[in-house]
Amino acid sequence: MSLVKFKKSPLENLLTPDFLDFNTNHLLNDGFWLKRMNEPALNIKETKDKFEIELAAPGYNKKDFEVTIDEGCLNISAKKEETKEEKDENYTRKEFSSSSFERSIQLPESIADEKIKAKYDNGVLKFSLAKKEEIKKQKPKVIEIS
């Protein structure tokens, strides 16, 4: 019987202890990546008259959200804390959990702030952001070529 030595693939060369240690300590633990992992998914759709935003946030209630507009940004945050306690003759069990997120979206100047509507239904927070009337009525400008 003879032994055959195989060459490592490029991916296996990357999975050395030194490389994994670098990634763990520098890339994956960076606050930027951790913050992004906690942000809910977001869909934005533009139509002729409005923008529609959907934010996936299952497990929350309407009262858990705080939505503000400040300096042209739509700021969405949510915080939920739960405590469960079970008592019996022989034991007491107490559990608690906390979850939160923050998300900000820069709004275009064409949004009519007073016409923003929000609705939370089946784990999805939906926004309807109407465009200003003067923006909707503008026709494309034709530029002549000389």
C-alpha positions, 0 to 999 in steps of 0.5 A, spaced: 500 500 500 502 506 498 500 513 500 498 519 495 499 526 498 494 531 495 495 538 494 491 543 498 485 547 495 486 555 495 480 555 500 484 550 505 490 554 504 486 560 507 483 556 513 489 556 517 489 557 524 493 564 523 487 566 518 482 564 522 484 568 528 485 574 524 478 574 522 475 572 528 479 578 532 479 583 526 473 582 521 468 579 525 468 582 531 468 589 528 462 593 531 460 595 523 459 587 522 455 586 528 451 592 528 449 590 520 447 583 523 442 586 528 439 590 522 432 588 519 431 587 512 429 593 508 425 593 501 424 600 498 420 601 492 419 607 488 412 609 484 410 615 480 406 618 487 410 615 493 415 611 496 414 604 499 418 601 505 417 594 508 422 593 514 422 585 516 421 586 524 417 579 527 416 578 534 415 586 536 408 589 537 406 596 535 408 599 542 415 597 541 417 601 535 419 609 535 419 612 528 421 619 527 423 624 522 429 628 523 434 632 519 431 629 513 432 622 516 427 617 517 429 613 524 426 607 526 428 603 532 425 598 536 426 595 543 423 589 546 424 586 553 420 580 556 420 577 563 417 570 565 417 567 571 414 560 574 414 558 581 412 551 584 413 548 591 420 546 589 423 551 584 423 558 581 425 559 574 426 566 571 427 568 564 428 574 561 430 576 554 431 583 550 432 585 543 433 592 539 435 595 533 435 602 530 435 603 522 436 610 519 434 612 512 436 618 508 429 621 505 429 625 498 427 632 498 421 630 494 417 627 500 411 630 503 413 629 511 406 630 513 403 625 508 407 619 511 403 613 513 406 607 517 402 600 519 405 594 522 402 587 520 404 580 521 411 582 522 412 587 517 413 595 518 410 598 512 411 605 510 408 609 505 411 616 503 407 620 498 411 625 494 410 632 494 405 635 488 410 639 485 415 634 484 410 629 481 407 634 476 414 636 473 415 633 466 422 631 464 426 637 461 428 636 454 435 638 452 437 640 445 443 637 442 447 642 438 
